[in-house]
């Protein structure tokens, strides 16, 4: 019997809207099958369990679902490379199992083993640099990678990589999604502002039967989601650049202060009778930090 359960409150990304909603259940199962070499039918029981946010970090993943209560899959799309995905995956999975245990009232202190769904964590990378398909390990982030007792594998799938053409051919919705994002990027590179780039890319996709049905029905929502993602990304880049500049400026101020104190010390050592305020004024003049009056 087909069953779908949904729980979503936060604002979606476009990837999440496509691969984390029940109306695309068949496409989700198709992509899962090609990723894992399985053959689940479209009638398989699927439960959407995407995390809204973690308890203390305010994070959420893009899409998560159970298939026949056998596996729990967490999917994320990343446009910027992040080597910390295994750590994020650990937090996501802990939240998922916590919900599962509480929802089913499992007794984790009892004598019987509790069978939990097998986790599968996949990051779909769509960034500009050529990251190869591979697995990232949580233990690579340990201070001592050989001394841990917990492991988590994160599968990286570069959906820009031509070697994954078979994957894209097997899932039209994923292929169409990458085509739309690529069009937005190309339009920006051609000199369009982000609003023009997105609007033009959406119209091109409609004309070329790329996510046509979805975009005709949800054009405004899809446009807003793409713009929000780009604006958030640019904001984070601005914050990072600002913090970098502030760090450089702070370092410059600290170095100037160190040079000033050293020179004051040397001047007073050369002339023990020199008052400290006079030594400071002279040091400032010598360092070009204060002009003579």
C-alpha positions in Angstrom: 0.0 0.0 0.0 1.4 3.4 -1.0 2.0 5.8 1.9 3.5 9.2 2.1 4.0 11.4 5.2 5.2 15.0 5.1 6.5 17.5 7.6 7.9 20.7 6.3 7.9 24.3 7.6 11.1 26.1 6.5 11.6 27.9 3.2 12.7 25.4 0.5 15.6 25.6 -1.9 14.7 24.7 -5.4 16.5 21.4 -5.0 14.5 20.6 -1.9 11.3 21.6 -3.6 12.0 19.1 -6.4 13.4 16.2 -4.4 11.7 16.7 -1.0 8.0 16.9 -1.9 5.5 14.1 -2.3 4.3 15.2 -5.8 7.8 14.1 -7.1 7.7 10.8 -5.3 8.3 8.7 -8.5 11.3 10.8 -9.5 12.8 10.5 -5.9 12.5 6.7 -6.1 14.0 6.6 -9.6 17.0 8.7 -8.5 17.4 6.5 -5.4 17.4 3.4 -7.5 20.0 4.6 -9.9 22.2 5.8 -7.1 22.0 2.6 -5.2 21.5 -0.1 -7.8 18.1 -1.0 -6.4 14.7 -1.5 -8.0 12.1 -0.1 -5.7 8.7 0.3 -7.5 6.8 3.6 -7.5 4.3 1.9 -5.1 7.0 1.6 -2.4 6.1 3.2 0.9 8.0 6.5 1.3 8.0 8.9 4.2 9.4 12.4 3.8 11.4 13.2 7.0 13.4 16.3 6.0 14.8 18.0 9.0 13.5 21.5 9.6 16.4 22.6 11.8 18.8 21.2 14.4 18.4 22.0 18.0 21.2 24.5 18.3 22.6 25.3 14.9 19.5 26.2 13.0 20.6 24.0 10.1 18.4 21.9 7.9 19.1 19.5 5.1 17.5 19.6 1.6 15.7 16.3 1.5 15.4 13.2 3.6 13.1 10.2 3.3 12.5 6.6 4.4 11.8 3.9 1.8 9.8 0.9 3.1 11.3 1.7 6.6 14.5 0.0 5.4 16.7 2.9 4.5 16.9 6.5 5.4 18.4 8.8 2.8 19.6 12.3 3.3 20.3 14.4 0.2 21.9 17.8 0.0 22.8 20.0 -2.9 26.0 22.2 -2.5 27.2 24.9 -4.9 30.2 25.7 -2.7 32.7 23.1 -1.6 32.4 22.1 2.1 34.7 19.5 3.5 32.6 19.4 6.8 29.7 17.6 5.3 30.3 14.4 7.3 30.0 16.4 10.5 26.8 17.9 9.3 25.6 14.5 8.3 26.3 13.2 11.8 24.1 16.0 13.3 21.3 15.3 10.8 21.3 11.6 11.4 21.3 12.0 15.1 18.2 14.2 14.8 16.5 11.7 12.5 17.1 8.7 14.8 16.0 10.7 17.8 12.7 11.5 16.0 12.4 7.8 15.0 13.0 6.5 18.5 10.6 9.0 20.1 7.9 8.6 17.4 7.9 4.8 17.8 8.4 4.9 21.6 11.4 2.5 21.3 13.0 1.4 24.5 16.6 2.1 24.0 17.4 0.8 27.5 15.6 -2.6 26.9 17.3 -6.0 26.3 16.1 -6.4 22.7 18.1 -4.8 19.8 16.3 -2.0 17.9 16.5 -2.3 14.2 17.0 1.2 12.6 16.9 2.1 8.9 20.3 2.0 7.1 21.5 5.5 6.5 22.6 6.8 3.1 24.0 10.4 2.9 24.5 11.9 -0.5 25.8 15.4 -1.4 25.0 16.5 -5.0 27.8 19.0 -5.8 27.0 21.6 -8.5 29.8 24.1 -7.8 32.3 25.6 -10.3 35.4 23.6 -9.3 35.9 20.1 -10.6 35.4 18.1 -7.4 35.6 14.3 -8.1 33.0 11.8 -7.0 34.2 10.2 -3.8 33.4 9.5 -0.2 34.3 11.9 2.6 34.8 10.3 6.0 33.9 11.8 9.4 37.2 10.3 10.7 39.1 12.6 8.4 38.0 15.5 10.6 39.2 13.9 13.8 42.2 15.2 15.6 43.5 11.7 15.5 41.9 10.0 12.5 43.0 6.5 13.6 41.7 6.8 17.1 38.0 7.2 16.8 35.2 4.7 17.3 32.5 6.4 15.1 32.5 6.6 11.3 30.2 8.3 8.8 30.6 8.2 5.0 29.3 11.0 2.9 29.0 10.2 -0.8 29.9 13.2 -3.1 28.2 13.1 -6.5 29.3 15.9 -8.9 26.3 16.6 -11.1 28.4 18.9 -13.3 30.8 16.1 -14.1 30.4 14.5 -17.6 31.3 11.1 -16.1 27.8 11.2 -14.4 25.9 11.5 -17.7 24.4 8.1 -17.1 23.0 9.3 -13.7 21.5 12.4 -15.3 20.0 10.4 -18.2 18.3 8.2 -15.7 16.7 11.1 -13.9 15.2 13.8 -16.1 14.3 16.0 -13.2 17.9 16.0 -11.9 19.2 16.6 -15.5 16.7 19.5 -15.9 17.7 21.0 -12.6 21.4 21.1 -13.5 20.5 22.6 -16.9 18.5 25.4 -15.2 21.3 26.2 -12.7 23.9 26.1 -15.5 21.8 28.6 -17.6 21.6 31.0 -14.6 25.4 30.8 -14.2 26.0 31.3 -17.9 23.7 34.3 -18.0 25.5 35.9 -15.1 28.9 35.3 -16.8 27.5 37.0 -19.9 26.9 40.2 -17.9 23.3 39.9 -16.8 22.4 40.9 -13.2 21.0 38.1 -11.1 17.4 39.0 -11.6 17.8 39.1 -15.4 19.9 35.9 -15.4 17.3 33.9 -13.4 14.3 35.2 -15.4 15.9 34.6 -18.7 17.1 31.1 -17.6 13.6 30.1 -16.5 12.0 31.3 -19.7 14.7 29.4 -21.8 13.9 26.2 -19.8 10.2 26.6 -20.4 10.8 27.0 -24.1 13.2 24.0 -24.2 11.0 21.6 -22.2 13.3 21.7 -19.2 11.3 21.5 -16.0 8.6 23.0 -18.2 5.5 21.7 -16.3 7.0 22.6 -12.9 8.1 26.1 -14.0 4.8 26.9 -15.7 3.0 26.0 -12.5 5.5 27.4 -10.0 7.5 30.1 -11.9 7.3 32.8 -9.3 8.1 30.4 -6.4 11.0 28.8 -8.3 12.4 32.3 -9.3 12.2 33.4 -5.7 14.0 30.3 -4.4 16.9 30.7 -6.9 17.2 34.4 -6.1 17.2 33.7 -2.4 19.9 31.1 -2.7 22.1 33.4 -4.8 21.5 36.4 -2.4 22.4 34.2 0.6 25.5 33.0 -1.1 26.6 36.5 -2.0 25.8 37.7 1.5 28.0 35.0 3.0 30.8 35.8 0.6 30.5 39.5 1.6 30.6 38.6 5.3 33.7 36.4 4.7 35.5 39.2 2.8 34.5 41.7 5.4 35.8 39.5 8.2 39.0 38.9 6.3 39.5 42.7 5.8 38.7 43.3 9.4 41.3 40.7 10.4 43.9 42.2 8.3 43.2 45.7 9.7 43.2 44.3 13.2 46.6 42.7 12.5 47.9 46.0 11.1 46.8 47.9 14.2 48.3 45.3 16.5 51.6 45.4 14.6 51.6 49.3 14.7 51.0 49.2 18.5 53.8 46.7 19.0 56.2 48.8 16.9 55.2 51.9 18.9 55.7 50.3 22.3 59.1 48.9 21.2 60.2 52.4 20.0 59.0 54.1 23.2 61.0 51.5 25.2 64.1 52.1 23.1 63.9 55.9 23.4 63.5 55.8 27.1 66.3 53.3 27.4 68.6 55.7 25.4 67.5 58.7 27.5 66.3 57.6 31.0 65.3 61.2 31.8 62.8 61.3 29.0 59.2 61.3 30.2 57.0 58.6 28.8 54.5 61.0 27.2 57.4 62.8 25.4 58.8 59.4 24.3 55.4 58.4 23.0 55.0 61.7 21.0 58.5 61.3 19.6 57.9 57.7 18.7 54.7 58.6 16.9 56.5 61.2 14.9 59.3 58.8 13.9 56.7 56.2 12.8 54.8 58.8 10.8 51.7 58.3 12.9 51.7 61.9 14.0 52.9 65.0 12.3 55.1 67.7 14.0 53.1 70.7 15.1 
